[in-house]
Amino acid sequence: MNTIDLNSDLGEYDDQAFLAREAELMPLLSSVNIACGGHAGNPTLMRRTARLAAAHGVAIGAHPGFPNKGEFGRGSYQISSPEVAWLVSEQLSTLSQILREERLSLRHVKPHGALYHFVAWNQDAADSFVRAIATFDRQLLIVAPAGSPLTTQAQQAGLRVIREAFVDRAYQADGTLVPRSEATALLRTDQQILRQLREILQGFVTSIDGRRVSLHADSVCLHADTPRSVDLARLLHAELLSQGYRIASPRGR
């Protein structure tokens, strides 16, 4: 039986409506990426999200981001490649301390937003990020965009990689995501998201200009702040099971 990971970024919003949404999402996931206080999150949210993940047997990951909360870590942020290591290490330390107190384990690291794209496609930043993870804990898996330089550099460093694709984001012909500033960035309908999931399972996506882009993924991400994310997660869950997939956190490569 084929296995696929279904992940989402949680612990980012401290309001009751979103906390209720997270409680509905968590049983449908196999991996969760918890905001570590950079772009979002605080110790109370980290602890709550980690406990919820543990209650449902969901693998816990760190989701470090640029510390510009006003733009939710998605806007431009000036940082040198060497500074990436310090930023990531600080946020990993914060979440890891909370997990130790809860007697829970950190399994993977997935950068957020602008940091995700910076370390994924910039060779120097990717090297700095990989070295930071290796120094912190070589057993951690790195979640990286399928086909990105970050994937290659992590593997060359002997670290395990989870190749990721997005079911709710549009792709460009070079395999990168369409920027959120563009109207076509988000996939919103059931039909669009199911079509993209089915393509990912076959090893490709169709770019916004109609090109077939090779993409082999171990994990698919659904953003928790995508409209109707709970309904979409149920839809994805049912589709994966109907196609004979087991939904589980991967061992990496």
N, C-alpha and C positions, 0 to 999 in steps of 0.2 A: 504494500500500500504506500502510495506517495504521501509525503508529509509537507505541510506548509505552515509557516508561522503567521499569525495575525496579530499585529501590534498596533498600539495607539499611544499618544503622548498625553499623560494625565498629571494631576497635581498642579495644574496651571492657573485655575480660577477658584477664588475663595468666595463663592456665593452658593446659596442653597440650591438654586436651580441646577447649577452645573455639577454640584456634588451629587445630587440625585441622578443626574445623567451618568456620571462616572460609576455609580453603584449598579446601574442597569447595563453599562458597557462591559464591566470587568468580567462577568461570567462568560462572555462571548470571546474573550481574548486569550491568547497564549503567552503574550509578552506585553509588558507595560514599561514605558519610558517616563521616569519621574523627574519633573523640573527640580533643579537643585539650587534655586535661589538667584540665578543669573538673570535670565529673561523673565522669570516668573517663579512662584513657589516660595515657601517658607517652611521652617522646621515642623510646624503643626500640620501643614498639608502633606509634607513628605511622609511623616509618620502615619497619618490617616490613610494615604494612598498605599503605602507599603503594607499596612495591616490588611487592607481590603484585597490587595493582590495575593497576599499569603493565604487568606481565607479561601480563595478560589484556585489556588495552585498555579498562579500566573507568575512567570519568570520576571524578576525585577531588574530594571536597567536604569542607568543614570542618563539624564537628558540635559547636559550642560549647554548654556547659551551665552551670547554676549550680554553683558549687564546693562542693557538699555531697555528698561521695563516700559518706558514710554512708547516705544515702538515694538514692544513684545519680542525683542531680539530678531526682528525681521528687517529692520531698516539698515542703512549703511552704518558701519562702525569701523573706525580706524584702529588697527592693531597690527603689530609686527608678528611675524611667524614665531619668534622665540617667546613672545608674550602668551601665545596660545597655550603653551605647556603650563604656565603658571595658572592661567584662568581655569583650565580644565582640572588641574590637580586640586585647586581650592574647592571647586564645586563637588568633585568626587569625594573629597575628605568630609565635607559637610554631610552628604547623604550617607556615606559609609558609616560615620559615627552613629547616626540615627539607626541604621540597620543593625549595627552591633548591639545597641541597646535593646532592640527588639528581637535579637537572636535570629536575624534573617540575613540572607546572602545576596550580594550584588553579583549579577551574572553578565551584564553587558553594558556598553556605553554607546549612546546614539546622540551625536551633537544636534543642536536645534537651529532651525531657521537659517539666518545669514552665516552663522558659524558652520553649519552643516555644509553649505555650498562652498565656503571659503576653504575648509580643510579637505573637502572632497575633490576639488578641481585645481587647487594650487599646490604644486609639488612641495615647496618649502613648508607651507602650513601643514600639509599632510604628514610630512616627516616629523615636524614638531609635535603634532597630535599623537602620532603613533608612538614616539619616544616617551611622551607623557604617560600614555596608557601602560606601556611596557614597564616603566619605572614604578608606577603605582601598583600594578598587579598583572602579570603576564597571563593569568588565567582568564582575564576578562575578554569577552568577545566584542568585536567592534562592528557596529551596524553602519554600513556604508552604501551609497548608491551603487547599484549594479553597474559594472563597467567603468567605474571612476578610478582615477589614479590612487585614491585613498585605499581602495580594495587591493590594488597591486602592492602598494607599499606596506600595508599591514601584513599581507601574506609573505612578502619578502623578509619581514622582520620576525616571522615565525608566529604571528598572532592569528587567532582564528577569526574569521570574518563571516558576518551575516549579510548577504547581498539583498538589498532592499529595493522594492518598487512601490509606487503609490497608486492606489485604485481611484483616488478622488482628485488627482492633479493631472493636468494635461502636460504632454511632453513635446519638446522641440526636436528637430531632426538630428541634433548632435547628442541626444540622450539626456539632456538636462531638462529640468522642469521649466514650464512657462512661468515667468515672474508673476507674483501675486498682484502686481500693479496692473496687469493686463486683464481685460474682461473675460478672456478665454482660459484663465489659469485654473479655475475650479470646475470639476465635473460634478453636476448636481442631480441629474436624473438617475433613476434606477437603471434605465437602459444603458446610459453612458458608462456607469460604474460597473455593471455586470459585463459589458462588452470588454472593458479594459481588463477586468479580472481574468476573463477567459483568454484574452490575448497573452497576458503575463504567464498564465499557466502553460501556454504553448511556446514561451520563450521570446516574445516580442511585444512591442506596443506600436500603435499607429500615431505618428506625430500630427500636430495640428495642420501641417501642410500635406497630410496624406501619405507620408513615407513610412515604410515598415522599418522599425528600429529594433535591432537585436537586443534582448534584455533577459537575462536569466537570473531569477530571484529565489531566495530562500524564505523571504518574508515579505508580506504585503502590509502596508500601513493605511489605516483609515484615521483621519484626523478627528479627534473628539469634538472640535469646534466646527466641523462641517455640518451644515443644516441637516437635521434628521439623522444624525450619526447613529443613534441607537437602532432605528429602523433599518438603516443601511448595514449595520453590523449583523443584524439578524439575517438580512438578505444574503450577505456574503457568506455567513456561516452555513446557511442552508445550501447555497450553491456549491461550496467546497465539499460538503458532505455528500451531496448528490453526485458529484463527479468522482467520488471515491477517495477523497483526500482525508488524511488525519490531521487535525489542527493541533500543532504542538510546537513549542519553542525548539529551534534547531540546535544542533551541536556545533555548528560552524564548520569552516573548511580550513 
